[in-house]
Structure formats: structure tokens, C-alpha cells
Amino acid sequence: MFRDGVTAVGDICNGTSTFPLKRKSPVHYHNFVECFGLRAQDFTPMRTVLRECTGSGLEGSLTPHSTYSLQDAPFRAVAAESHRLSVHFMESRSEAELYRARGPLHERTLRERVTIDFAGYGSPARRILDSVSPDRPLLLVHGTFASQQEIESLAERFGDRLSWVLCPRSNDYIEGARPPVETLRRAGVRIALGTDSLSSNETLSIVEELKMLRSVPLDEALRWATLGGAEALGIDLWAGSFVPGKRPGAVLLGGIDFRTTTLRDDAFSRRIL
């Protein structure tokens, strides 16, 4: 990733095994230590992971995994104590259906004989609106099935503390769907690009994600891949754009069709600084 030009990564982790590598890496990492489990109430082990993370000089914060994988009290507790949240949000249609007692996630709770106590919010968006403080920096990852009304309501509450992190290749792999790019653009919200992980993607390549967004003007999409990501991770004081005093690095982006200002299929990126 560093050779391809990646400067910083927001990485989900549930243990400490990656920390030695990250301490040596030229890539800057923010480690989102995830809490999940509909039967779980005590997240002392995750807090221990976070202490080891920050104690070894790495950056990190505790976060709920999603709006469907924690009961109400632990979701609220984690959201209240964390200084930066990354929540999987509306990655599938079944996430909203769960709140209406139908769909695959609901059927899974029935099979596992788990009762959820958060259906009363009515929707994943309402749960975020009612459970997360508006002053909390928040990354909503995916947003594939978020509606215009939900996007606007979340934007009104969180303003520029909210970043929508789009992972179009992952969405295509999992759901055969694309994020609501035009709706997000019209809403004027902050957007960043991600890759999800190798469990739902072939590579961790931002250029390959950009190729899925050819309908977006290239200069705008490149901003999502650079400054948008830096703002989402709270490192835009030193990364994400060429401004005196910053140290963002420099990346050669090849394979541009300059007649249409779009990326060709053979487009690539390579770090030069």
C-alpha cells in the first residue's frame, strides 16, 4: 500500500497481532478497536487492546462495529467514551429490515434465539441520530442503501464531523450494489474512499476504487481519495493536500485519458515521495 501511495489507513482491529507491523510501517494507522456481539455487555478485553495500542505509540479508538451488532446500552457506552467512531452503516438492505422484524439479519437472531433491544429506534439512521453525540467525529462506512432523507438528517446533526467512507468494489462484491454517490454529492457531505478488506475485495487499491467512480469528475474523486480521507481520520493538519507545512507525500497517477479526464483500465499509482 505504501508503494502505491497510501499515506494513512483507518484499520479495524479486534486484537493486537498487527501492532508490531504497524509500529514499523511508514503508513500512518488509526486503529478502530471494534466492539460487537448481541450477547456481549462487557468490553474490557477490547479496552485492553486499545490500551496496548495507544501505549505502544499507535493511534486508536474504541468503536461499535455497526448499528445491528450491539445492544443499546453497550452501543451508547462505547459511542460516549470514544473520541472517533467508525460504524459500518447500511451496507445491506437487511440492516434496515432488522428494525422492522424481517429480513436475513432478523432471521439470524431468531435462529440464534437472540432478542434485540434497539428495534424501537425504527431505523439504523435514527439509532445513530439518537445515540451518538453530535460533537463526535464519525465515519459511516459503506452507506450503500442510505436514503436521501437519512443522508440529509445525518448531515444536519453532525455537519463536517461526519465522513461517508465509500468502498464501491466491496459493495459490488457483497451486494452487487453501488453507494448512492450522486445523492451524497448533492447533499454536499464529506466523502472519503476506502477498500473495506481482503475478505470482500481483491486488492487494497484506491486506484481500483476510483475506477468504479468514473461518473464522478476525476478531480473531485481524487479529493475523496486524499483530503477526504485525511479529514475523516483527523490528520488533515499534516496530510491530504499540498499546503505549506504539510507532509502528505507525492503519488504519480498514471493511465489517465486526458481527452475525457477519466482513468483508463490500466491506470495505476506509484509513490514518488
C-alpha positions in Angstrom: 0.0 0.0 0.0 2.8 2.4 0.8 4.5 1.8 -2.6 1.1 2.5 -4.2 0.9 5.9 -2.5 -1.2 5.1 0.6 -0.2 7.5 3.4 -2.8 6.6 6.1 -5.3 3.9 6.9 -8.2 3.6 9.2 -8.0 -0.1 10.2 -10.4 -2.2 12.1 -8.7 -4.5 14.6 -10.0 -6.9 17.3 -6.6 -7.9 18.7 -3.0 -6.9 19.0 -1.4 -9.1 16.3 -0.9 -6.2 13.8 0.6 -3.7 16.2 4.3 -4.8 15.7 4.0 -4.4 11.9 2.2 -1.0 12.2 4.8 0.4 14.6 7.5 -0.2 11.9 5.3 0.8 8.9 5.7 4.2 7.1 1.9 4.1 6.8 0.0 6.1 9.5 -2.7 3.9 11.1 -5.7 4.8 13.2 -6.8 1.6 14.8 -10.6 1.3 15.3 -10.9 -1.3 18.0 -14.3 -2.9 17.3 -16.9 -3.9 19.8 -19.6 -6.3 18.7 -21.8 -9.2 19.9 -25.5 -9.2 20.6 -24.9 -11.2 23.8 -21.9 -9.2 24.9 -22.1 -6.5 27.6 -18.5 -6.3 28.9 -15.9 -5.0 26.5 -13.0 -5.0 29.0 -10.9 -7.1 26.5 -11.3 -4.5 23.8 -10.4 -1.7 26.2 -7.2 -3.7 27.0 -6.4 -3.9 23.2 -6.9 -0.2 22.9 -4.6 0.5 25.9 -1.9 -1.7 24.3 -2.4 0.2 21.0 -2.0 3.7 22.4 0.6 2.6 24.9 2.8 1.4 22.1 2.6 4.8 20.3 -0.1 3.9 17.9 -3.3 5.9 17.4 -6.7 4.3 18.2 -10.2 4.5 19.5 -13.0 2.2 20.5 -16.0 1.9 18.2 -19.2 -0.1 17.8 -19.0 -2.4 14.8 -22.4 -1.5 13.3 -25.9 -0.5 14.1 -27.0 -4.1 14.2 -24.3 -5.9 16.2 -24.6 -4.3 19.7 -27.4 -4.0 22.1 -28.5 -0.5 23.2 -26.6 0.1 26.4 -23.1 -1.0 25.2 -23.6 0.8 21.9 -24.3 4.1 23.8 -21.5 3.5 26.2 -18.9 2.9 23.5 -20.1 5.8 21.5 -19.9 8.1 24.6 -16.3 7.2 25.6 -14.7 7.1 22.1 -13.1 10.2 20.6 -13.6 8.9 17.0 -16.1 6.4 15.7 -16.2 4.2 12.6 -19.5 2.4 12.1 -20.5 0.0 9.3 -23.7 1.6 8.1 -26.4 0.5 5.7 -24.1 -1.9 3.9 -27.1 -4.2 3.2 -30.8 -3.9 2.9 -31.3 -6.3 5.7 -29.8 -3.8 8.2 -32.9 -1.6 8.0 -35.2 -4.6 7.7 -33.9 -5.9 11.1 -35.6 -2.9 12.7 -38.9 -4.0 11.2 -38.6 -7.6 12.3 -37.9 -9.1 8.9 -35.0 -10.0 6.5 -31.9 -12.1 6.9 -30.5 -10.4 10.0 -33.8 -10.8 11.7 -34.0 -14.5 10.7 -30.5 -15.0 12.1 -31.5 -13.5 15.5 -34.4 -16.0 15.5 -32.1 -18.9 14.8 -29.7 -17.9 17.5 -32.5 -17.1 19.9 -31.3 -13.6 20.5 -33.6 -10.7 21.3 -32.6 -7.2 20.2 -33.5 -4.2 22.4 -32.9 -1.4 19.8 -35.6 -2.1 17.2 -37.6 0.8 18.8 -35.4 3.3 17.1 -37.1 2.4 13.8 -34.1 2.6 11.6 -30.3 2.5 11.7 -30.1 6.2 10.9 -32.4 7.1 13.8 -30.3 4.9 16.1 -27.2 6.9 15.1 -29.0 10.2 15.5 -30.3 9.4 19.0 -27.2 7.5 20.4 -24.2 9.4 19.2 -23.2 12.9 20.4 -23.2 15.5 17.6 -19.7 16.6 18.6 -18.2 13.2 18.0 -16.2 12.7 14.8 -17.9 9.9 13.0 -17.1 7.7 9.9 -20.1 5.9 8.4 -18.6 3.2 6.3 -20.4 2.0 3.1 -23.8 3.7 3.2 -24.8 1.7 0.2 -28.6 1.7 1.0 -28.8 5.1 2.8 -31.7 7.2 1.6 -31.7 10.9 0.7 -33.7 11.7 3.8 -31.3 9.8 6.1 -28.2 11.4 4.5 -29.7 14.9 5.0 -30.7 14.2 8.6 -27.3 12.9 9.5 -25.6 15.8 7.7 -27.8 18.3 9.7 -26.9 16.7 13.0 -23.2 16.0 12.5 -22.1 18.6 9.9 -18.4 18.3 8.9 -17.7 15.9 11.8 -19.3 13.2 9.7 -17.5 11.4 6.8 -19.1 8.9 4.5 -16.5 6.3 3.6 -17.3 4.6 0.3 -16.0 1.2 -0.6 -17.6 0.6 -4.1 -15.7 -2.6 -5.0 -16.6 -4.2 -1.7 -20.3 -3.2 -2.1 -20.3 -4.7 -5.6 -18.7 -7.9 -4.3 -21.1 -8.3 -1.3 -24.4 -6.9 -2.6 -24.0 -6.3 -6.3 -24.7 -2.7 -5.5 -23.1 0.8 -5.5 -23.2 3.5 -2.9 -25.6 6.5 -3.5 -22.8 8.7 -4.9 -25.0 11.3 -6.6 -27.2 11.7 -3.6 -24.2 12.2 -1.4 -22.7 14.7 -3.8 -26.0 16.7 -4.0 -26.1 16.8 -0.2 -22.6 18.3 -0.1 -21.3 15.9 2.6 -17.7 15.0 3.3 -16.7 11.8 1.4 -13.7 9.6 1.7 -12.6 6.4 -0.1 -11.8 3.0 1.4 -11.4 -0.6 0.4 -13.1 -2.5 3.3 -10.8 -5.5 3.5 -9.4 -8.5 1.6 -12.4 -10.6 2.8 -14.6 -8.6 0.4 -12.1 -7.2 -2.1 -9.4 -8.5 -4.4 -6.9 -5.8 -3.6 -6.4 -2.8 -1.2 -6.1 -0.4 -4.1 -7.6 3.1 -4.0 -7.0 3.4 -7.8 -9.2 0.4 -8.4 -11.9 2.0 -6.2 -11.6 5.2 -8.3 -12.2 3.2 -11.5 -15.6 2.3 -10.1 -16.4 6.0 -9.8 -15.9 7.2 -13.4 -19.2 9.2 -13.4 -17.6 11.5 -10.8 -15.3 14.2 -12.1 -11.8 13.0 -11.5 -10.6 16.0 -9.6 -13.5 15.5 -7.1 -12.9 11.8 -6.7 -9.2 12.4 -6.1 -10.1 14.8 -3.3 -12.1 12.0 -1.7 -9.1 9.7 -2.0 -6.7 12.3 -0.5 -8.0 15.2 1.7 -11.3 13.4 2.3 -9.5 10.5 3.9 -7.2 12.8 5.9 -10.2 14.7 7.3 -12.0 11.5 8.2 -9.0 10.4 10.3 -8.4 13.8 11.8 -4.9 14.1 10.2 -5.6 16.9 7.7 -3.3 19.2 9.5 -0.4 17.3 8.0 -1.8 15.1 5.3 -4.2 15.0 2.4 -3.2 18.1 0.3 -0.2 20.2 -0.8 -0.2 23.1 1.6 2.9 24.7 3.2 3.8 22.9 6.4 2.1 19.6 5.5 3.9 16.4 4.6 1.4 14.4 2.5 3.9 12.6 0.2 3.5 12.6 -3.6 2.0 10.0 -5.9 2.3 9.5 -9.6 -1.1 8.6 -11.1 -0.7 7.0 -14.5 -3.2 5.8 -17.1 -5.3 9.0 -17.4 -7.3 9.6 -20.5 -6.8 13.3 -20.8 -9.4 13.8 -23.5 -12.2 12.7 -21.1 -10.2 13.3 -17.8 -11.1 9.8 -16.7 -9.0 6.8 -15.6 -8.3 4.1 -18.2 -8.5 0.4 -17.2 -4.7 0.3 -17.0 -4.5 3.2 -14.5 -2.1 2.8 -11.6 -0.5 4.7 -8.8 3.1 4.8 -7.6 4.7 6.7 -4.7 7.4 9.2 -5.8 7.9 10.9 -2.4 
